[in-house]
């Protein structure tokens, strides 16, 4: 297992004023090793998976392997002040000898972080990595879980010819533990032109929740308010995991991904859904995938991803307020 460490303070060059140190998130996030996190105060662990093999396998435009590093360059310069919950940075997992081995290692890491009481915040990488993210959470809880995929694509491509970035929810749906726990996948923001009829049929047959973007737009209330309703009240029993593919956001605000879409959620909606994900007490983990810096020449997608991550951090901090009441 090759994890390349990342020191949040490394993005600051030269002398830094005291005022900057006090305000920038990067001076308050802590670089951490996996073995140290087993006994650290519970917090949020930012964990990158620097791999776009799944995108390459499907013939997509590569570059998402650089997403975790570039997202941090924006995120850690935000003037958030001292976080209300510890923020650790585990660094980036690099590809193993095969995509299957990479998935196995990522699954183990997510499970170990949850076993240690932390909230994993995963940055991809291709969206095939949504599978180990989800499986790690399921192996931890071994309870019924609803997986909320914010995406233009169903991502249920069969793996007959190998694992691709379009395969994560197929892999999860076919896993024995998914059936054993009676878990469910919710697809939020999907678009017809992105999904072959055979894939829609597969999702319907396996009782996925299908929430089409066009239908979301027809309903009363904003997309993020409908997403909040989909998550359900705080007193429910199902565990939740949220996976955000940045290609669910419209091209004008998120061009830097392998398969951008003209239609999609607004940046503001994506940020709000990220906040709601962090704030909901039954959400065990949050992942964001498909940021591709080489396809993002003006950095707008990278900045959006950083805002989504920061919104999740801010949302998670509100859980502490609820506990104090």
C-alpha positions as CSV (number, residue, x, y, z in Angstrom):
1,X,0.0,0.0,0.0
2,X,1.5,3.3,-1.1
3,X,0.1,6.4,0.6
4,X,1.9,9.6,-0.2
5,X,1.6,12.0,2.8
6,X,0.5,15.6,2.4
7,X,1.3,18.4,4.8
8,X,-1.4,21.1,4.5
9,X,1.2,23.7,5.4
10,X,3.3,22.9,2.4
11,X,1.1,24.9,0.1
12,X,2.3,28.2,1.7
13,X,5.5,29.5,0.4
14,X,8.0,31.8,2.3
15,X,7.2,33.8,5.4
16,X,3.6,33.8,6.5
17,X,2.1,36.5,8.8
18,X,0.6,35.6,12.1
19,X,-2.8,36.8,10.8
20,X,-2.6,34.4,7.9
21,X,-1.7,31.5,10.1
22,X,-4.7,32.1,12.3
23,X,-7.2,32.3,9.5
24,X,-6.1,29.8,6.9
25,X,-7.5,26.2,7.1
26,X,-4.1,24.7,6.1
27,X,-2.5,25.9,9.3
28,X,-5.0,24.1,11.4
29,X,-5.4,20.8,9.4
30,X,-2.9,18.1,10.5
31,X,-0.9,15.7,8.4
32,X,-1.5,12.2,9.8
33,X,-0.5,8.6,9.3
34,X,-3.0,5.8,9.2
35,X,-1.5,4.1,12.3
36,X,-1.7,7.4,14.3
37,X,-5.4,7.9,13.4
38,X,-6.3,4.8,15.3
39,X,-5.9,6.6,18.6
40,X,-6.4,10.3,17.6
41,X,-9.2,12.4,18.7
42,X,-12.2,11.8,16.4
43,X,-12.5,14.1,13.5
44,X,-12.6,14.4,9.7
45,X,-10.0,12.7,7.7
46,X,-9.3,14.0,4.2
47,X,-8.1,11.1,2.1
48,X,-7.2,11.3,-1.6
49,X,-7.1,8.5,-4.1
50,X,-4.9,9.6,-7.0
51,X,-6.0,7.2,-9.7
52,X,-7.9,7.5,-12.9
53,X,-7.4,4.0,-14.3
54,X,-11.2,3.5,-14.4
55,X,-11.6,6.5,-16.6
56,X,-8.8,5.3,-18.9
57,X,-10.5,1.9,-19.1
58,X,-13.7,3.3,-20.4
59,X,-12.0,5.5,-22.9
60,X,-12.6,8.8,-21.1
61,X,-10.5,11.9,-20.8
62,X,-7.9,11.2,-18.1
63,X,-6.5,13.7,-15.5
64,X,-8.6,13.0,-12.4
65,X,-5.6,11.4,-10.7
66,X,-4.4,15.0,-10.1
67,X,-7.7,16.0,-8.5
68,X,-6.9,15.4,-4.8
69,X,-3.7,17.4,-4.9
70,X,-5.1,20.4,-6.8
71,X,-8.3,20.5,-4.6
72,X,-6.1,20.8,-1.5
73,X,-4.2,23.8,-3.1
74,X,-7.5,25.7,-3.1
75,X,-9.1,24.3,0.1
76,X,-6.3,24.9,2.5
77,X,-6.1,28.6,1.6
78,X,-9.6,29.2,2.7
79,X,-9.9,31.6,5.6
80,X,-12.0,29.4,7.9
81,X,-10.2,30.0,11.1
82,X,-9.8,27.2,13.6
83,X,-12.1,24.3,12.7
84,X,-14.6,23.2,15.3
85,X,-13.6,19.6,14.8
86,X,-10.1,18.2,14.1
87,X,-9.2,17.9,10.5
88,X,-6.6,15.4,9.5
89,X,-5.0,14.8,6.1
90,X,-4.0,11.2,5.4
91,X,-2.4,12.0,2.0
92,X,-3.1,10.2,-1.2
93,X,-3.3,6.5,-2.0
94,X,-1.6,5.7,-5.3
95,X,-2.5,3.0,-7.8
96,X,-1.6,-0.6,-7.0
97,X,-0.6,-3.2,-9.5
98,X,-4.2,-3.6,-10.6
99,X,-7.4,-1.6,-10.3
100,X,-8.9,-4.4,-8.2
101,X,-5.9,-4.1,-5.8
102,X,-6.4,-0.4,-5.6
103,X,-10.0,-0.9,-4.7
104,X,-9.1,-3.4,-2.0
105,X,-6.6,-1.0,-0.4
106,X,-9.0,1.9,-0.5
107,X,-11.8,-0.2,1.0
108,X,-9.5,-1.2,3.9
109,X,-8.6,2.4,4.5
110,X,-12.1,3.7,4.6
111,X,-13.2,0.9,6.9
112,X,-10.2,1.5,9.2
113,X,-11.0,5.2,9.5
114,X,-14.6,4.5,10.4
115,X,-13.6,1.8,12.8
116,X,-11.4,4.4,14.5
117,X,-14.3,6.8,14.9
118,X,-13.4,9.3,12.1
119,X,-15.4,10.7,9.2
120,X,-13.7,9.9,5.9
121,X,-13.9,12.6,3.3
122,X,-12.7,11.0,0.1
123,X,-11.4,12.9,-2.9
124,X,-11.0,11.1,-6.3
125,X,-9.9,10.1,-8.7
126,X,-12.3,8.4,-11.1
127,X,-15.7,7.5,-9.9
128,X,-15.0,3.8,-9.9
129,X,-13.4,4.7,-6.6
130,X,-16.9,5.3,-5.3
131,X,-17.2,1.6,-5.0
132,X,-14.4,1.0,-2.4
133,X,-15.5,4.2,-0.6
134,X,-19.0,2.7,-0.3
135,X,-17.9,-0.9,0.4
136,X,-15.5,0.3,3.2
137,X,-18.4,2.0,4.9
138,X,-20.7,-1.0,4.5
139,X,-18.0,-3.3,5.9
140,X,-17.7,-1.0,8.9
141,X,-21.4,-0.8,9.7
142,X,-22.7,-4.1,8.3
143,X,-26.1,-2.4,8.5
144,X,-28.7,-1.3,6.0
145,X,-27.2,1.7,4.2
146,X,-28.6,4.1,1.6
147,X,-26.0,5.2,-0.9
148,X,-26.8,8.6,-2.4
149,X,-25.1,9.2,-5.7
150,X,-25.3,12.8,-7.0
151,X,-24.5,12.2,-10.6
152,X,-25.6,12.6,-14.2
153,X,-24.7,8.9,-14.8
154,X,-26.1,5.8,-13.2
155,X,-22.6,4.2,-13.2
156,X,-23.9,0.6,-13.4
157,X,-21.8,-0.5,-16.4
158,X,-21.1,-4.3,-16.1
159,X,-17.5,-5.2,-15.6
160,X,-17.4,-7.9,-18.4
161,X,-14.5,-6.1,-20.1
162,X,-13.0,-4.8,-16.9
163,X,-13.7,-2.2,-14.2
164,X,-14.4,1.3,-15.4
165,X,-15.3,4.7,-13.9
166,X,-18.9,3.8,-14.9
167,X,-19.0,0.7,-12.7
168,X,-19.1,1.6,-9.0
169,X,-22.8,1.1,-8.3
170,X,-22.9,-2.1,-10.4
171,X,-20.0,-3.4,-8.3
172,X,-21.7,-2.5,-5.1
173,X,-25.1,-3.8,-6.1
174,X,-23.6,-7.2,-7.0
175,X,-21.7,-7.5,-3.8
176,X,-23.1,-10.1,-1.3
177,X,-22.9,-7.7,1.6
178,X,-25.2,-5.2,-0.2
179,X,-27.9,-7.8,-0.5
180,X,-27.4,-9.2,3.0
181,X,-27.8,-5.8,4.6
182,X,-30.8,-4.9,2.3
183,X,-29.1,-1.7,1.3
184,X,-30.3,0.7,-1.4
185,X,-28.8,3.0,-4.0
186,X,-30.4,6.4,-4.8
187,X,-29.4,8.1,-8.1
188,X,-29.9,11.9,-7.8
189,X,-29.7,14.1,-10.9
190,X,-29.4,11.5,-13.6
191,X,-30.0,12.5,-17.2
192,X,-31.4,10.3,-20.0
193,X,-28.8,11.1,-22.7
194,X,-26.1,9.9,-20.3
195,X,-27.5,6.4,-19.7
196,X,-28.2,3.5,-22.0
197,X,-31.6,1.9,-21.8
198,X,-30.0,-1.3,-20.6
199,X,-28.5,0.5,-17.7
200,X,-31.8,2.1,-16.8
201,X,-33.4,-1.3,-16.9
202,X,-30.7,-2.8,-14.6
203,X,-31.2,0.0,-12.1
204,X,-35.0,-0.4,-12.1
205,X,-34.7,-4.2,-11.8
206,X,-32.5,-3.8,-8.8
207,X,-34.9,-1.3,-7.2
208,X,-32.6,1.8,-7.3
209,X,-34.2,5.1,-6.5
210,X,-34.2,7.0,-9.8
211,X,-34.3,10.8,-9.4
212,X,-34.1,12.3,-12.9
213,X,-32.8,15.9,-13.2
214,X,-35.8,16.9,-15.3
215,X,-38.2,15.6,-12.6
216,X,-36.3,17.4,-9.9
217,X,-36.6,20.7,-11.8
218,X,-40.4,20.2,-12.2
219,X,-41.0,19.7,-8.5
220,X,-41.5,22.5,-6.0
221,X,-38.5,23.4,-3.9
222,X,-34.8,23.6,-4.8
223,X,-32.7,20.6,-5.7
224,X,-30.9,20.8,-2.4
225,X,-34.2,20.9,-0.4
226,X,-35.3,17.8,-2.3
227,X,-32.0,16.1,-1.6
228,X,-32.5,16.9,2.1
229,X,-35.9,15.2,2.0
230,X,-34.3,12.2,0.3
231,X,-31.9,11.8,3.1
232,X,-34.7,11.8,5.5
233,X,-35.1,12.9,9.1
234,X,-32.3,12.7,11.7
235,X,-34.2,10.1,13.7
236,X,-34.1,7.3,11.0
237,X,-32.2,4.1,11.3
238,X,-30.6,3.7,7.9
239,X,-26.9,4.7,7.6
240,X,-26.2,7.1,4.7
241,X,-23.2,7.7,2.4
242,X,-23.0,10.5,-0.1
243,X,-21.0,10.3,-3.3
244,X,-20.8,13.5,-5.5
245,X,-19.6,13.2,-9.1
246,X,-18.7,16.7,-10.1
247,X,-20.1,16.1,-13.6
248,X,-23.5,16.4,-12.0
249,X,-22.9,20.2,-12.1
250,X,-23.5,22.0,-15.3
251,X,-20.6,22.6,-17.7
252,X,-20.6,26.4,-17.3
253,X,-19.6,25.9,-13.6
254,X,-17.8,22.6,-13.8
255,X,-16.0,22.0,-17.1
256,X,-13.0,20.2,-15.5
257,X,-14.1,16.6,-15.6
258,X,-14.0,13.7,-18.0
259,X,-17.7,13.9,-19.1
260,X,-19.1,17.5,-18.4
261,X,-22.8,18.1,-19.0
262,X,-24.5,21.2,-20.4
263,X,-27.4,20.7,-18.0
264,X,-26.9,19.9,-14.4
265,X,-27.0,21.3,-10.8
266,X,-25.7,24.7,-10.1
267,X,-22.5,25.2,-8.2
268,X,-24.6,26.7,-5.3
269,X,-26.8,23.6,-5.2
270,X,-23.8,21.3,-5.1
271,X,-22.2,23.3,-2.3
272,X,-25.5,23.2,-0.4
273,X,-25.9,19.4,-0.8
274,X,-22.3,19.0,0.4
275,X,-23.2,21.0,3.5
276,X,-26.3,19.0,4.1
277,X,-24.3,15.8,3.8
278,X,-21.8,16.9,6.4
279,X,-24.6,18.0,8.8
280,X,-26.8,15.0,8.7
281,X,-26.0,12.7,11.7
282,X,-26.6,9.5,9.8
283,X,-24.1,10.3,7.0
284,X,-21.0,8.2,7.7
285,X,-18.8,9.5,4.9
286,X,-18.7,11.9,1.9
287,X,-16.8,11.5,-1.3
288,X,-16.3,13.8,-4.3
289,X,-15.0,12.5,-7.6
290,X,-13.9,13.2,-11.2
291,X,-12.2,16.6,-10.8
292,X,-9.7,16.7,-13.6
293,X,-7.3,19.7,-13.3
294,X,-5.8,19.2,-16.9
295,X,-9.3,19.8,-18.2
296,X,-9.9,22.8,-16.0
297,X,-7.7,25.6,-17.4
298,X,-9.1,28.5,-15.4
299,X,-9.5,26.4,-12.2
300,X,-13.2,27.0,-11.7
301,X,-14.0,23.3,-11.2
302,X,-11.2,22.9,-8.7
303,X,-12.5,25.9,-6.8
304,X,-16.0,24.4,-6.7
305,X,-14.7,21.1,-5.4
306,X,-12.8,23.0,-2.6
307,X,-16.0,24.8,-1.7
308,X,-17.9,21.5,-1.6
309,X,-15.3,20.0,0.7
310,X,-15.3,23.1,2.9
311,X,-19.1,23.1,3.0
312,X,-19.1,19.4,4.2
313,X,-16.6,20.4,6.9
314,X,-18.8,23.2,8.0
315,X,-21.9,21.0,8.0
316,X,-20.2,18.4,10.1
317,X,-19.3,21.0,12.7
318,X,-23.0,21.6,13.2
319,X,-23.4,18.1,14.6
320,X,-21.5,19.2,17.7
321,X,-24.0,21.9,18.3
322,X,-26.9,19.4,18.1
323,X,-25.2,17.2,20.7
324,X,-24.8,20.0,23.2
325,X,-28.5,20.7,23.3
